[in-house]
Amino acid sequence: MLNLLSKLVRLISFVLAILLMTSVCFAENSKNNVDFQPVIANIKNKSADLILNYDIDNIELVKILRDAHYATIPYAVDLTTIKQTEKFYIDLQRSIADLQGNFSSFSKKQIADMVLLSTSFANDSECISGYSVLNALLGDENINKIKKEGIKSVCTALSALTCHEKYKQLSQAEQKQLLEIILNYHYDNISDIVCALIAIDTADISSMKVQEWKNGILNKVVDLYKNNEYDIQQIANIVTSALILDIDVDYDDRFIKEGQTIINVLNERIKNTTIKNKECIKSLLTSLVYYETKQNPYYYGNYHLRQNHNKITTEIYQYLFNQSDITNHWAKNDMIDSILNGFISYNYSVEKNIFPNQPITRGEFISLIVKSQNIENSSEIVFSDITNSNYKNEISAFVEKYIAKKFISQSEKNTFLNLYFGDNFRPDDVITREEAAFFIQCASGYANKILTDSTENLEVFTDYKDCDEKYINMLEFCSQRGFISGRNGKLLPKEALTRAEAVTLMSKLLRYC
């Protein structure tokens, strides 16, 4: 009897083991578990050379590579691609300044791509190098030119006009015309379909007519996939289309062929294909970014946009680089980049020099940080002595974002403000190097935190004991992170911060944040 019971227990154990193995296998096979982040990073990094030289035809690719970079964090440790996109955008701004607002040499699709790219940089396309690119898409005359270029231009224009809430409000009439074309167009290929779906998705229109159109498009996409053999680019476009149409491409039976989901098919193709074609790279990265982020990379909501009024032509750029008072300065590159991006106001016809060694005021320094960090100005006056300052809105915005919001307790906030400011901000006073370190730590998000009691990194400076005690932690924070490096082995905490040093601090802060 005991022997029989033992056999029965072994039999039950065996059956349970089989059932457990089956359930595990089923669980593993029921989900793809494809992590595309390293794949996106690899494709993005290998594509950096494609935008090495400025070419307006690459503008769409530049935006997509930028999207890919931010979709691959923490795999996006190689910054080569993102630096190339930044260089491209600076060259684009210079090109716009050279043309003095005359965009007739560009196609309407290229102009729409300019709007999308500038907005991805959080820059207002109504003011790029002092000119409005957005206006080149507005009005009946421009809409007629867009129509003549074809369906891809129509779709890209609608995406551009609806990628930000500000643009949406300015282009109601144009949107209606473009939408009507998209909904009534006869689609016979997946390339046009995906452009249309991205536009509709970006515009976020949910009328009955649009829903009926989407249903028809879904049936067409399913038929195209089921009845045709496609290359990697076309499969990527089908994946993007399905994702926009809220299809779960990991499970949906309509996108399974020969037991393989479309995502697994795409993954296998990526492994077995050398991808060099620009159009293929654009389609593939768009698809993978949609899949990984589950978000539309063409829509920027109501995010604050900065305007760049500096009209830096190639001639002015050459002057800054070769003949100005920063030509031989150690901070030349950071200063020129800041001018080109509009962080520093510069009017060549009024004053050609930059005065890099001139001290900078507290108000100017805060304005520089606020512009570079793209913080929306605030009208709330925190300090009475900034009421008549040119920088009152920037100062208020800085205090609100980096200081006031960091404290839950009003009493703690008041104690902090009293310690570091007293009753006044003193916007016109020259800022000292230790005061700048305080503002940099605040802008890094640590206003209410003492991150270290150590002075290890400060002790390399022979004069570090000259620091005001309340700034010691901030100076250690900046020294530890490479924000400050001293002058000739000295920290000089009470010395005035120069314009060049301020711009370099801001550039390092941008890279840190």
C-alpha positions in Angstrom: 0.0 0.0 0.0 2.8 2.3 0.9 4.6 1.5 -2.3 1.4 2.3 -4.3 1.0 5.6 -2.5 4.7 6.5 -3.3 4.1 5.7 -7.0 1.0 7.9 -7.0 2.8 10.8 -5.4 5.6 10.5 -8.1 3.0 10.4 -10.9 1.2 13.5 -9.5 4.5 15.3 -9.2 5.4 14.4 -12.8 2.0 15.7 -14.1 2.3 18.9 -12.1 5.9 19.5 -13.5 4.7 19.0 -17.0 1.8 21.4 -16.5 4.1 23.9 -14.9 6.6 23.7 -17.8 3.8 24.0 -20.3 2.4 27.1 -18.6 5.9 28.7 -18.4 6.5 27.9 -22.1 3.2 29.4 -23.0 3.9 32.5 -21.0 7.2 32.9 -22.7 5.7 32.5 -26.1 2.7 34.7 -25.5 4.7 37.8 -25.2 7.5 39.0 -27.5 9.6 40.7 -24.8 11.5 42.5 -27.5 13.6 45.3 -26.1 14.2 47.7 -28.9 16.0 50.4 -27.0 19.6 49.1 -27.7 18.5 48.5 -31.3 17.3 52.1 -31.7 20.5 53.3 -30.1 22.7 51.2 -32.4 20.8 52.4 -35.6 20.9 56.0 -34.4 24.6 55.9 -33.6 25.5 54.4 -37.0 23.4 57.0 -38.7 25.3 60.0 -37.3 27.6 60.4 -40.3 24.5 60.8 -42.6 23.9 64.3 -41.1 27.6 65.2 -40.7 27.3 68.0 -43.4 24.4 70.4 -43.5 21.9 69.4 -46.2 18.3 70.7 -46.1 17.1 67.4 -47.6 18.1 65.7 -44.3 15.9 67.8 -42.1 13.3 65.1 -41.5 16.0 62.5 -40.7 17.6 65.0 -38.2 14.3 65.2 -36.3 13.8 61.5 -36.3 17.4 60.9 -35.0 16.7 63.4 -32.2 13.5 61.5 -31.3 15.5 58.2 -31.3 18.1 59.6 -29.0 15.6 60.5 -26.3 13.8 57.2 -26.7 16.9 55.2 -25.9 17.9 56.7 -22.5 19.7 55.1 -20.7 21.3 53.5 -23.8 21.9 56.9 -25.3 25.3 57.3 -23.8 26.9 58.1 -27.1 26.2 61.8 -27.7 27.6 62.0 -31.2 24.2 61.9 -32.9 22.6 64.5 -30.6 25.6 66.8 -31.1 25.2 66.5 -34.9 21.5 67.3 -34.7 22.3 70.4 -32.6 25.0 71.5 -35.2 22.5 70.9 -38.0 19.9 73.1 -36.3 22.5 75.9 -35.8 23.3 75.7 -39.5 19.6 75.8 -40.4 19.1 79.0 -38.3 22.1 80.6 -40.0 20.6 79.6 -43.4 17.3 81.2 -42.5 19.1 84.4 -41.4 20.9 84.4 -44.8 17.6 84.2 -46.7 16.1 87.1 -44.6 12.8 85.3 -44.3 12.5 84.4 -48.0 11.6 80.7 -48.1 10.8 80.4 -51.8 13.8 78.1 -52.4 12.3 75.5 -50.0 9.5 73.1 -50.8 6.5 73.3 -48.5 7.3 69.9 -47.1 10.8 71.1 -46.1 9.2 74.1 -44.4 6.8 71.9 -42.5 9.8 69.7 -41.5 11.6 72.9 -40.3 8.6 73.7 -38.0 8.7 70.1 -36.6 12.4 70.2 -36.0 12.5 73.6 -34.4 9.6 72.6 -32.1 11.5 69.5 -31.1 14.2 71.8 -29.9 11.5 73.7 -27.9 12.0 76.7 -30.2 9.1 78.7 -31.6 8.9 78.4 -35.3 7.3 81.8 -35.4 10.7 83.3 -34.5 13.7 81.4 -35.8 16.6 83.8 -36.3 14.1 86.6 -36.2 11.8 85.2 -38.9 8.5 83.2 -38.9 8.8 79.8 -40.7 5.3 79.0 -39.6 3.8 81.8 -41.7 5.1 80.1 -44.8 2.4 77.4 -44.2 -0.5 79.8 -43.5 -3.0 81.3 -45.9 -4.8 80.0 -49.0 -1.8 80.7 -51.3 0.5 78.5 -49.3 -2.2 75.8 -48.8 -2.6 75.6 -52.6 1.1 75.1 -53.1 1.1 72.4 -50.4 -1.7 70.6 -52.3 0.2 70.7 -55.6 3.2 69.1 -54.0 1.2 65.9 -53.1 -0.2 63.9 -50.3 3.1 63.7 -48.3 3.4 67.5 -48.2 -0.2 67.7 -47.1 0.3 65.3 -44.3 3.6 66.8 -43.1 2.0 70.3 -43.2 -0.9 69.1 -41.0 1.5 67.5 -38.6 3.5 70.8 -38.4 0.4 73.0 -37.9 -0.9 70.8 -35.1 2.3 69.6 -33.3 1.9 72.4 -30.7 -1.2 73.9 -29.2 0.0 77.4 -30.1 0.2 76.5 -33.8 -3.2 74.8 -33.6 -4.8 78.1 -32.5 -3.2 80.0 -35.4 -4.1 77.6 -38.2 -7.7 76.5 -37.8 -8.8 77.3 -41.4 -5.7 75.6 -42.9 -6.2 72.5 -40.8 -9.7 72.0 -42.1 -8.5 72.2 -45.7 -5.6 69.8 -45.2 -7.8 67.3 -43.2 -10.3 67.2 -46.0 -7.7 66.3 -48.5 -6.3 63.5 -46.3 -9.7 62.0 -45.6 -10.7 61.9 -49.3 -7.4 60.7 -50.8 -7.2 57.3 -52.4 -4.4 55.4 -50.7 -2.7 52.5 -52.5 0.6 52.2 -50.6 1.7 51.9 -47.0 4.1 54.9 -47.3 1.3 57.3 -47.9 -0.9 55.7 -45.3 1.6 56.0 -42.5 2.1 59.7 -43.3 -1.6 60.3 -43.2 -2.0 58.4 -39.9 0.8 60.4 -38.2 -0.9 63.6 -39.3 -4.3 62.5 -38.0 -2.7 61.3 -34.8 -0.8 64.6 -34.3 -3.9 66.7 -35.1 -5.9 64.5 -32.5 -9.2 64.9 -34.3 -11.9 62.5 -33.1 -15.0 63.2 -35.3 -17.2 60.5 -36.6 -15.9 61.0 -40.1 -12.3 60.6 -38.9 -13.2 57.4 -37.0 -14.9 55.9 -40.1 -11.8 56.8 -42.1 -9.6 55.1 -39.5 -11.7 51.9 -39.7 -11.4 51.8 -43.5 -7.6 52.5 -43.3 -7.2 49.7 -40.7 -8.9 47.2 -43.0 -6.6 48.3 -45.8 -3.5 48.0 -43.7 -4.5 44.4 -42.6 -5.2 43.4 -46.3 -1.8 44.9 -47.4 0.1 42.9 -44.8 -1.8 39.6 -45.2 -1.6 39.6 -49.0 1.8 40.9 -49.8 5.5 40.3 -49.0 7.2 43.4 -47.8 10.7 44.6 -47.2 11.9 45.9 -43.8 10.9 49.5 -44.5 7.4 48.6 -45.5 7.0 46.3 -42.5 8.2 49.2 -40.2 5.5 51.5 -41.8 2.8 48.8 -41.2 3.9 48.5 -37.5 3.7 52.3 -37.1 0.3 52.4 -38.8 -1.0 49.6 -36.6 0.3 51.3 -33.4 -1.4 54.6 -34.3 -4.6 52.7 -34.8 -4.3 51.3 -31.3 -3.5 47.7 -32.4 -1.6 45.6 -30.0 1.1 44.4 -32.5 2.4 41.9 -29.9 -0.8 39.9 -29.9 -3.3 40.9 -32.6 -4.1 37.9 -34.9 -4.5 40.1 -37.9 -0.8 40.9 -37.8 0.4 37.3 -37.3 1.9 35.4 -40.3 3.0 31.8 -40.2 2.9 31.9 -36.4 5.1 35.0 -36.1 3.9 38.4 -34.9 4.8 41.4 -37.0 7.0 42.7 -34.3 9.0 39.4 -34.3 9.2 39.6 -38.1 10.5 43.2 -37.9 13.1 42.2 -35.2 14.4 39.3 -37.4 14.7 41.6 -40.4 16.6 44.1 -38.4 19.1 41.4 -37.3 19.6 40.2 -40.9 19.6 43.5 -42.8 22.4 46.0 -43.2 20.5 49.3 -43.0 22.0 52.2 -44.8 19.2 53.7 -46.8 18.0 57.0 -45.3 14.3 56.4 -46.1 14.5 53.0 -44.5 16.2 54.4 -41.4 13.5 57.1 -41.0 10.7 54.5 -41.3 12.4 52.1 -39.0 13.3 54.5 -36.2 9.8 56.1 -36.3 8.3 52.7 -35.9 10.6 51.6 -33.0 10.2 54.9 -31.2 6.4 54.6 -31.4 6.6 51.0 -30.2 9.0 51.7 -27.3 7.5 55.0 -26.0 3.8 54.4 -26.8 3.7 58.1 -27.6 3.5 60.3 -30.7 6.9 61.8 -31.2 5.4 64.6 -33.4 3.2 66.2 -30.7 4.6 68.7 -28.2 1.4 69.7 -26.3 1.6 73.2 -24.8 5.3 73.0 -23.9 6.8 76.5 -23.5 8.6 77.6 -26.7 11.5 80.0 -26.8 12.0 82.6 -29.5 15.4 83.4 -31.1 15.6 87.0 -32.3 19.3 86.9 -33.2 19.8 87.2 -37.0 23.1 85.5 -37.3 24.0 85.3 -41.0 27.0 83.4 -42.3 28.8 86.8 -42.6 28.1 87.7 -39.0 29.1 84.1 -37.9 32.4 84.5 -39.7 33.0 87.8 -38.0 32.3 86.3 -34.6 34.5 83.4 -35.3 37.5 85.2 -36.9 37.4 88.9 -36.1 35.5 89.7 -32.9 36.7 90.2 -29.4 36.0 86.5 -28.7 38.0 85.2 -31.6 40.9 84.1 -29.5 39.0 83.7 -26.2 39.0 80.4 -24.3 35.2 80.5 -24.2 34.7 81.3 -27.9 32.7 78.2 -28.9 30.3 78.3 -25.9 29.7 82.0 -26.5 29.1 81.6 -30.2 26.7 78.7 -29.6 24.8 80.8 -27.0 24.4 83.6 -29.4 23.3 81.3 -32.3 20.7 79.7 -30.0 19.5 83.1 -28.8 20.5 82.6 -25.1 22.5 85.8 -25.4 20.9 88.8 -27.2 23.2 90.1 -30.0 22.6 92.8 -32.6 25.5 93.1 -35.0 24.3 96.5 -36.3 24.2 98.0 -32.8 27.3 96.5 -31.1 29.7 94.1 -32.7 31.7 93.1 -29.6 30.7 90.6 -26.9 32.8 91.8 -24.0 33.6 88.3 -22.6 35.6 89.5 -19.7 33.1 92.1 -18.5 31.3 91.2 -15.2 27.7 90.0 -15.4 24.9 91.1 -13.1 22.7 88.8 -11.0 19.7 89.7 -13.2 21.6 88.9 -16.4 22.9 85.6 -15.0 19.4 84.5 -14.0 18.1 85.5 -17.4 20.8 83.4 -19.1 19.8 80.3 -17.1 16.1 80.8 -17.7 16.5 81.2 -21.4 18.8 78.2 -21.8 16.6 76.0 -19.6 13.5 77.2 -21.5 11.5 78.2 -18.4 8.3 80.2 -19.0 8.4 83.7 -17.5 6.4 84.5 -14.4 4.8 87.8 -13.5 4.6 87.1 -9.8 6.9 89.6 -8.0 8.8 87.9 -5.1 11.2 90.7 -4.3 10.2 94.3 -4.2 13.4 95.6 -5.8 12.9 93.7 -9.1 9.7 95.6 -10.0 11.5 97.9 -12.5 14.2 95.4 -13.6 14.4 94.3 -17.2 14.8 90.8 -15.8 11.9 90.7 -13.3 9.9 88.0 -15.1 13.0 85.8 -15.5 13.9 86.2 -11.8 10.3 85.4 -10.7 10.3 82.3 -13.0 13.6 81.1 -11.6 12.6 81.5 -7.9 9.2 79.9 -8.6 10.6 76.8 -10.4 13.9 76.2 -8.6 13.3 77.5 -5.1 9.6 78.1 -4.1 8.4 74.7 -5.4 11.1 72.8 -3.6 9.7 73.6 -0.1 6.5 72.1 1.3 6.7 74.2 4.4 6.2 78.0 4.1 8.4 78.6 7.1 11.3 76.6 5.6 11.0 78.5 2.3 11.0 81.8 4.1 14.0 80.8 6.2 15.9 79.8 3.0 14.9 83.0 1.2 16.0 85.1 4.1 19.3 83.4 4.4 20.3 83.7 0.7 18.5 86.9 -0.3 17.3 88.9 2.7 14.7 91.4 1.6 16.1 92.0 -1.9 17.3 90.2 -5.0 19.7 93.0 -6.1 19.3 92.3 -9.8 21.8 95.0 -10.9 24.6 94.0 -8.6 27.5 92.2 -10.1 27.3 88.5 -9.3 30.2 86.8 -7.4 31.5 83.4 -8.2 30.2 81.9 -5.0 26.7 83.4 -5.7 26.8 81.9 -9.1 27.5 78.4 -7.6 24.4 78.9 -5.4 22.2 79.6 -8.4 23.7 76.7 -10.4 22.9 74.2 -7.6 19.4 75.6 -7.4 19.0 75.2 -11.2 20.2 71.6 -10.9 17.2 70.9 -8.7 18.9 70.8 -5.3 17.9 74.2 -3.7 16.6 72.5 -0.6 19.3 69.9 -0.1 22.7 69.8 1.4 24.3 67.1 -0.7 27.6 66.9 1.2 29.4 68.2 4.2 32.8 67.5 2.5 35.1 70.1 1.2 37.4 67.6 -0.5 37.1 69.1 -4.0 37.5 72.7 -2.7 40.6 71.9 -0.8 42.6 71.9 -4.1 42.1 75.6 -4.1 44.5 77.6 -1.9 41.8 80.2 -1.0 38.8 78.0 -0.4 38.5 79.2 3.2 37.6 82.6 1.9 34.2 81.3 0.9 31.1 82.4 2.7 30.1 79.6 5.0 26.5 79.5 3.5 27.9 78.9 0.0 30.5 76.1 0.9 28.1 73.2 0.0 27.2 74.9 -3.3 30.8 75.4 -4.3 31.6 71.8 -3.4 28.6 70.7 -5.5 29.9 72.7 -8.5 33.5 71.7 -8.1 32.7 68.0 -7.8 30.6 68.1 -11.0 33.2 70.1 -13.0 31.1 73.3 -13.2 33.9 75.4 -11.8 37.6 75.0 -12.1 39.1 78.1 -10.6 41.5 80.7 -11.9 45.2 79.9 -11.7 44.7 77.5 -8.8 42.4 79.8 -6.9 38.7 79.7 -6.3 38.3 83.5 -5.9 34.8 83.2 -4.4 34.3 86.9 -3.9 35.5 87.9 -7.4 33.0 89.0 -10.0 31.8 86.3 -12.5 32.6 87.3 -16.1 30.2 87.0 -19.1 32.4 84.2 -20.5 32.4 82.3 -17.2 28.6 82.7 -17.0 28.1 81.3 -20.4 30.4 78.4 -19.8 28.6 77.6 -16.5 25.3 77.7 -18.4 26.6 75.4 -21.1 27.8 72.9 -18.5 24.5 73.1 -16.7 22.7 72.3 -20.0 24.8 69.2 -20.4 24.3 68.2 -16.8 20.5 68.5 -16.9 
